[in-house]
Amino acid sequence: APIFVSTPFQATVLENVPLGYSVLHIQAVDADSGENARLEYKLIEMAPSTGGAPVAGDPGFPFQINNSTG
C-alpha cells in the first residue's frame, strides 16, 4: 500500500499568490514494483460545497494537481 512521505497536509494560500504558484507538494512511495507501484494523485471534495463555489473537477476550481507526480 502507498505511504505518504509526510502527513498531515495543510497549506495556507494568500489571495495575491500568482496563478501557477506551487502551494503544496505531496509525495507517496510504494514498495511494489512495475505497474503495481504506479501511484495516481487527485483532488477530491471533502465537504459539501456551499454558495456555489467550484469544486475539484469543475472548470472554475482554482487548484490543479499533476496526477502522476503529485
Backbone as XML, in Angstrom:
<?xml version="1.0"?>
<chain id="A" units="angstrom">
  <residue number="1" name="ALA">
    <atom name="N" x="0.837" y="-1.183" z="0.000"/>
    <atom name="CA" x="0.000" y="0.000" z="0.000"/>
    <atom name="C" x="0.879" y="1.241" z="0.000"/>
  </residue>
  <residue number="2" name="PRO">
    <atom name="N" x="0.469" y="2.270" z="-0.694"/>
    <atom name="CA" x="1.252" y="3.519" z="-0.716"/>
    <atom name="C" x="1.329" y="4.158" z="0.670"/>
  </residue>
  <residue number="3" name="ILE">
    <atom name="N" x="2.445" y="4.819" z="0.927"/>
    <atom name="CA" x="2.657" y="5.519" z="2.173"/>
    <atom name="C" x="3.072" y="6.949" z="1.840"/>
  </residue>
  <residue number="4" name="PHE">
    <atom name="N" x="2.382" y="7.929" z="2.437"/>
    <atom name="CA" x="2.753" y="9.321" z="2.225"/>
    <atom name="C" x="4.015" y="9.626" z="3.010"/>
  </residue>
  <residue number="5" name="VAL">
    <atom name="N" x="4.920" y="10.395" z="2.379"/>
    <atom name="CA" x="6.202" y="10.718" z="2.991"/>
    <atom name="C" x="6.010" y="11.604" z="4.212"/>
  </residue>
  <residue number="6" name="SER">
    <atom name="N" x="5.078" y="12.534" z="4.172"/>
    <atom name="CA" x="4.793" y="13.359" z="5.345"/>
    <atom name="C" x="3.293" y="13.621" z="5.427"/>
  </residue>
  <residue number="7" name="THR">
    <atom name="N" x="2.774" y="13.586" z="6.614"/>
    <atom name="CA" x="1.359" y="13.868" z="6.844"/>
    <atom name="C" x="1.244" y="14.612" z="8.172"/>
  </residue>
  <residue number="8" name="PRO">
    <atom name="N" x="0.226" y="15.303" z="8.468"/>
    <atom name="CA" x="-0.895" y="15.636" z="7.584"/>
    <atom name="C" x="-0.523" y="16.780" z="6.650"/>
  </residue>
  <residue number="9" name="PHE">
    <atom name="N" x="-1.386" y="17.033" z="5.683"/>
    <atom name="CA" x="-1.163" y="18.106" z="4.726"/>
    <atom name="C" x="-1.997" y="19.309" z="5.122"/>
  </residue>
  <residue number="10" name="GLN">
    <atom name="N" x="-1.365" y="20.445" z="5.150"/>
    <atom name="CA" x="-2.085" y="21.675" z="5.451"/>
    <atom name="C" x="-1.351" y="22.813" z="4.760"/>
  </residue>
  <residue number="11" name="ALA">
    <atom name="N" x="-2.104" y="23.713" z="4.146"/>
    <atom name="CA" x="-1.497" y="24.858" z="3.468"/>
    <atom name="C" x="-2.397" y="26.063" z="3.610"/>
  </residue>
  <residue number="12" name="THR">
    <atom name="N" x="-1.777" y="27.228" z="3.590"/>
    <atom name="CA" x="-2.497" y="28.478" z="3.567"/>
    <atom name="C" x="-2.169" y="29.171" z="2.260"/>
  </residue>
  <residue number="13" name="VAL">
    <atom name="N" x="-3.188" y="29.646" z="1.576"/>
    <atom name="CA" x="-2.989" y="30.300" z="0.287"/>
    <atom name="C" x="-3.394" y="31.764" z="0.425"/>
  </residue>
  <residue number="14" name="LEU">
    <atom name="N" x="-2.448" y="32.652" z="0.209"/>
    <atom name="CA" x="-2.742" y="34.075" z="0.245"/>
    <atom name="C" x="-3.511" y="34.461" z="-1.013"/>
  </residue>
  <residue number="15" name="GLU">
    <atom name="N" x="-4.363" y="35.439" z="-0.922"/>
    <atom name="CA" x="-5.215" y="35.787" z="-2.060"/>
    <atom name="C" x="-4.454" y="36.436" z="-3.205"/>
  </residue>
  <residue number="16" name="ASN">
    <atom name="N" x="-3.248" y="36.943" z="-2.973"/>
    <atom name="CA" x="-2.500" y="37.581" z="-4.048"/>
    <atom name="C" x="-1.409" y="36.683" z="-4.639"/>
  </residue>
  <residue number="17" name="VAL">
    <atom name="N" x="-1.450" y="35.393" z="-4.392"/>
    <atom name="CA" x="-0.480" y="34.452" z="-4.944"/>
    <atom name="C" x="-0.688" y="34.373" z="-6.460"/>
  </residue>
  <residue number="18" name="PRO">
    <atom name="N" x="0.384" y="34.446" z="-7.255"/>
    <atom name="CA" x="0.224" y="34.403" z="-8.712"/>
    <atom name="C" x="-0.280" y="33.043" z="-9.201"/>
  </residue>
  <residue number="19" name="LEU">
    <atom name="N" x="-1.007" y="33.076" z="-10.303"/>
    <atom name="CA" x="-1.510" y="31.856" z="-10.942"/>
    <atom name="C" x="-0.339" y="30.939" z="-11.264"/>
  </residue>
  <residue number="20" name="GLY">
    <atom name="N" x="-0.474" y="29.671" z="-10.958"/>
    <atom name="CA" x="0.577" y="28.702" z="-11.223"/>
    <atom name="C" x="1.542" y="28.498" z="-10.073"/>
  </residue>
  <residue number="21" name="TYR">
    <atom name="N" x="1.378" y="29.247" z="-8.985"/>
    <atom name="CA" x="2.246" y="29.137" z="-7.812"/>
    <atom name="C" x="2.039" y="27.781" z="-7.144"/>
  </residue>
  <residue number="22" name="SER">
    <atom name="N" x="3.118" y="27.121" z="-6.775"/>
    <atom name="CA" x="3.035" y="25.835" z="-6.087"/>
    <atom name="C" x="2.694" y="26.070" z="-4.624"/>
  </residue>
  <residue number="23" name="VAL">
    <atom name="N" x="1.565" y="25.545" z="-4.192"/>
    <atom name="CA" x="1.082" y="25.755" z="-2.829"/>
    <atom name="C" x="1.551" y="24.647" z="-1.904"/>
  </residue>
  <residue number="24" name="LEU">
    <atom name="N" x="1.556" y="23.422" z="-2.394"/>
    <atom name="CA" x="1.845" y="22.273" z="-1.554"/>
    <atom name="C" x="2.419" y="21.164" z="-2.422"/>
  </residue>
  <residue number="25" name="HIS">
    <atom name="N" x="3.424" y="20.469" z="-1.913"/>
    <atom name="CA" x="3.992" y="19.317" z="-2.628"/>
    <atom name="C" x="3.759" y="18.089" z="-1.758"/>
  </residue>
  <residue number="26" name="ILE">
    <atom name="N" x="3.166" y="17.074" z="-2.364"/>
    <atom name="CA" x="2.954" y="15.821" z="-1.643"/>
    <atom name="C" x="3.704" y="14.706" z="-2.352"/>
  </residue>
  <residue number="27" name="GLN">
    <atom name="N" x="4.073" y="13.692" z="-1.598"/>
    <atom name="CA" x="4.797" y="12.562" z="-2.172"/>
    <atom name="C" x="4.421" y="11.291" z="-1.428"/>
  </residue>
  <residue number="28" name="ALA">
    <atom name="N" x="4.232" y="10.230" z="-2.190"/>
    <atom name="CA" x="3.969" y="8.914" z="-1.602"/>
    <atom name="C" x="4.917" y="7.914" z="-2.246"/>
  </residue>
  <residue number="29" name="VAL">
    <atom name="N" x="5.179" y="6.850" z="-1.543"/>
    <atom name="CA" x="6.031" y="5.781" z="-2.068"/>
    <atom name="C" x="5.293" y="4.452" z="-1.913"/>
  </residue>
  <residue number="30" name="ASP">
    <atom name="N" x="5.627" y="3.531" z="-2.786"/>
    <atom name="CA" x="5.011" y="2.208" z="-2.753"/>
    <atom name="C" x="6.109" y="1.166" z="-2.924"/>
  </residue>
  <residue number="31" name="ALA">
    <atom name="N" x="6.137" y="0.170" z="-2.091"/>
    <atom name="CA" x="7.183" y="-0.854" z="-2.126"/>
    <atom name="C" x="7.018" y="-1.830" z="-3.291"/>
  </residue>
  <residue number="32" name="ASP">
    <atom name="N" x="5.856" y="-1.834" z="-3.946"/>
    <atom name="CA" x="5.655" y="-2.712" z="-5.088"/>
    <atom name="C" x="6.562" y="-2.286" z="-6.236"/>
  </residue>
  <residue number="33" name="SER">
    <atom name="N" x="6.600" y="-3.106" z="-7.292"/>
    <atom name="CA" x="7.405" y="-2.767" z="-8.459"/>
    <atom name="C" x="6.545" y="-2.807" z="-9.714"/>
  </residue>
  <residue number="34" name="GLY">
    <atom name="N" x="7.069" y="-2.202" z="-10.767"/>
    <atom name="CA" x="6.353" y="-2.202" z="-12.041"/>
    <atom name="C" x="5.038" y="-1.443" z="-11.969"/>
  </residue>
  <residue number="35" name="GLU">
    <atom name="N" x="4.041" y="-1.943" z="-12.705"/>
    <atom name="CA" x="2.730" y="-1.296" z="-12.774"/>
    <atom name="C" x="2.060" y="-1.211" z="-11.400"/>
  </residue>
  <residue number="36" name="ASN">
    <atom name="N" x="2.329" y="-2.165" z="-10.524"/>
    <atom name="CA" x="1.728" y="-2.151" z="-9.186"/>
    <atom name="C" x="2.273" y="-1.034" z="-8.298"/>
  </residue>
  <residue number="37" name="ALA">
    <atom name="N" x="3.390" y="-0.428" z="-8.690"/>
    <atom name="CA" x="3.968" y="0.665" z="-7.922"/>
    <atom name="C" x="3.504" y="2.027" z="-8.428"/>
  </residue>
  <residue number="38" name="ARG">
    <atom name="N" x="2.734" y="2.044" z="-9.495"/>
    <atom name="CA" x="2.274" y="3.309" z="-10.081"/>
    <atom name="C" x="1.264" y="3.966" z="-9.153"/>
  </residue>
  <residue number="39" name="LEU">
    <atom name="N" x="1.493" y="5.233" z="-8.864"/>
    <atom name="CA" x="0.603" y="5.995" z="-7.999"/>
    <atom name="C" x="-0.134" y="7.041" z="-8.828"/>
  </residue>
  <residue number="40" name="GLU">
    <atom name="N" x="-1.347" y="7.352" z="-8.432"/>
    <atom name="CA" x="-2.108" y="8.413" z="-9.083"/>
    <atom name="C" x="-2.660" y="9.336" z="-8.010"/>
  </residue>
  <residue number="41" name="TYR">
    <atom name="N" x="-2.438" y="10.623" z="-8.189"/>
    <atom name="CA" x="-2.895" y="11.633" z="-7.247"/>
    <atom name="C" x="-4.106" y="12.344" z="-7.829"/>
  </residue>
  <residue number="42" name="LYS">
    <atom name="N" x="-5.053" y="12.735" z="-6.975"/>
    <atom name="CA" x="-6.170" y="13.547" z="-7.431"/>
    <atom name="C" x="-6.749" y="14.333" z="-6.275"/>
  </residue>
  <residue number="43" name="LEU">
    <atom name="N" x="-7.393" y="15.447" z="-6.621"/>
    <atom name="CA" x="-8.071" y="16.273" z="-5.625"/>
    <atom name="C" x="-9.520" y="15.837" z="-5.556"/>
  </residue>
  <residue number="44" name="ILE">
    <atom name="N" x="-10.037" y="15.740" z="-4.341"/>
    <atom name="CA" x="-11.440" y="15.388" z="-4.164"/>
    <atom name="C" x="-12.079" y="16.359" z="-3.197"/>
  </residue>
  <residue number="45" name="GLU">
    <atom name="N" x="-13.380" y="16.509" z="-3.300"/>
    <atom name="CA" x="-14.103" y="17.374" z="-2.388"/>
    <atom name="C" x="-14.312" y="16.633" z="-1.074"/>
  </residue>
  <residue number="46" name="MET">
    <atom name="N" x="-13.926" y="17.260" z="0.035"/>
    <atom name="CA" x="-14.057" y="16.624" z="1.337"/>
    <atom name="C" x="-15.283" y="17.085" z="2.113"/>
  </residue>
  <residue number="47" name="ALA">
    <atom name="N" x="-15.850" y="18.220" z="1.735"/>
    <atom name="CA" x="-17.020" y="18.751" z="2.432"/>
    <atom name="C" x="-17.999" y="19.271" z="1.390"/>
  </residue>
  <residue number="48" name="PRO">
    <atom name="N" x="-19.274" y="19.275" z="1.700"/>
    <atom name="CA" x="-20.246" y="19.785" z="0.742"/>
    <atom name="C" x="-19.926" y="21.225" z="0.355"/>
  </residue>
  <residue number="49" name="SER">
    <atom name="N" x="-20.072" y="21.511" z="-0.922"/>
    <atom name="CA" x="-19.838" y="22.862" z="-1.413"/>
    <atom name="C" x="-20.982" y="23.765" z="-0.978"/>
  </residue>
  <residue number="50" name="THR">
    <atom name="N" x="-20.642" y="24.969" z="-0.581"/>
    <atom name="CA" x="-21.681" y="25.916" z="-0.186"/>
    <atom name="C" x="-21.563" y="27.162" z="-1.050"/>
  </residue>
  <residue number="51" name="GLY">
    <atom name="N" x="-22.673" y="27.781" z="-1.324"/>
    <atom name="CA" x="-22.670" y="29.033" z="-2.054"/>
    <atom name="C" x="-22.249" y="28.921" z="-3.498"/>
  </residue>
  <residue number="52" name="GLY">
    <atom name="N" x="-22.310" y="27.738" z="-4.084"/>
    <atom name="CA" x="-21.976" y="27.579" z="-5.488"/>
    <atom name="C" x="-20.494" y="27.649" z="-5.788"/>
  </residue>
  <residue number="53" name="ALA">
    <atom name="N" x="-19.647" y="27.523" z="-4.787"/>
    <atom name="CA" x="-18.205" y="27.554" z="-5.023"/>
    <atom name="C" x="-17.789" y="26.367" z="-5.875"/>
  </residue>
  <residue number="54" name="PRO">
    <atom name="N" x="-16.835" y="26.565" z="-6.812"/>
    <atom name="CA" x="-16.398" y="25.440" z="-7.646"/>
    <atom name="C" x="-15.701" y="24.373" z="-6.814"/>
  </residue>
  <residue number="55" name="VAL">
    <atom name="N" x="-15.831" y="23.128" z="-7.217"/>
    <atom name="CA" x="-15.196" y="22.005" z="-6.527"/>
    <atom name="C" x="-14.243" y="21.310" z="-7.487"/>
  </residue>
  <residue number="56" name="ALA">
    <atom name="N" x="-13.384" y="20.440" z="-6.968"/>
    <atom name="CA" x="-12.412" y="19.725" z="-7.797"/>
    <atom name="C" x="-13.105" y="19.113" z="-9.000"/>
  </residue>
  <residue number="57" name="GLY">
    <atom name="N" x="-12.523" y="19.322" z="-10.167"/>
    <atom name="CA" x="-13.094" y="18.808" z="-11.398"/>
    <atom name="C" x="-13.887" y="19.849" z="-12.168"/>
  </residue>
  <residue number="58" name="ASP">
    <atom name="N" x="-14.373" y="20.894" z="-11.491"/>
    <atom name="CA" x="-15.079" y="21.976" z="-12.169"/>
    <atom name="C" x="-14.067" y="22.861" z="-12.890"/>
  </residue>
  <residue number="59" name="PRO">
    <atom name="N" x="-14.450" y="23.442" z="-14.034"/>
    <atom name="CA" x="-13.531" y="24.323" z="-14.759"/>
    <atom name="C" x="-13.063" y="25.520" z="-13.940"/>
  </residue>
  <residue number="60" name="GLY">
    <atom name="N" x="-13.879" y="26.023" z="-13.011"/>
    <atom name="CA" x="-13.507" y="27.178" z="-12.216"/>
    <atom name="C" x="-12.749" y="26.849" z="-10.941"/>
  </residue>
  <residue number="61" name="PHE">
    <atom name="N" x="-12.451" y="25.577" z="-10.692"/>
    <atom name="CA" x="-11.735" y="25.191" z="-9.479"/>
    <atom name="C" x="-10.325" y="25.776" z="-9.526"/>
  </residue>
  <residue number="62" name="PRO">
    <atom name="N" x="-9.897" y="26.489" z="-8.479"/>
    <atom name="CA" x="-8.636" y="27.236" z="-8.552"/>
    <atom name="C" x="-7.357" y="26.411" z="-8.365"/>
  </residue>
  <residue number="63" name="PHE">
    <atom name="N" x="-7.445" y="25.111" z="-8.136"/>
    <atom name="CA" x="-6.255" y="24.306" z="-7.885"/>
    <atom name="C" x="-6.134" y="23.201" z="-8.906"/>
  </residue>
  <residue number="64" name="GLN">
    <atom name="N" x="-4.901" y="22.806" z="-9.189"/>
    <atom name="CA" x="-4.609" y="21.696" z="-10.094"/>
    <atom name="C" x="-3.614" y="20.781" z="-9.404"/>
  </residue>
  <residue number="65" name="ILE">
    <atom name="N" x="-3.619" y="19.524" z="-9.832"/>
    <atom name="CA" x="-2.624" y="18.579" z="-9.328"/>
    <atom name="C" x="-2.135" y="17.747" z="-10.504"/>
  </residue>
  <residue number="66" name="ASN">
    <atom name="N" x="-0.845" y="17.476" z="-10.533"/>
    <atom name="CA" x="-0.303" y="16.566" z="-11.541"/>
    <atom name="C" x="-0.608" y="15.164" z="-11.046"/>
  </residue>
  <residue number="67" name="ASN">
    <atom name="N" x="-1.453" y="14.430" z="-11.773"/>
    <atom name="CA" x="-1.897" y="13.125" z="-11.259"/>
    <atom name="C" x="-0.795" y="12.069" z="-11.245"/>
  </residue>
  <residue number="68" name="SER">
    <atom name="N" x="0.333" y="12.338" z="-11.882"/>
    <atom name="CA" x="1.447" y="11.381" z="-11.868"/>
    <atom name="C" x="2.494" y="11.690" z="-10.810"/>
  </residue>
  <residue number="69" name="THR">
    <atom name="N" x="2.727" y="12.979" z="-10.564"/>
    <atom name="CA" x="3.811" y="13.352" z="-9.664"/>
    <atom name="C" x="3.351" y="13.956" z="-8.347"/>
  </residue>
  <residue number="70" name="GLY">
    <atom name="N" x="2.062" y="14.283" z="-8.223"/>
    <atom name="CA" x="1.555" y="14.919" z="-7.006"/>
    <atom name="C" x="1.854" y="16.391" z="-7.054"/>
  </residue>
</chain>
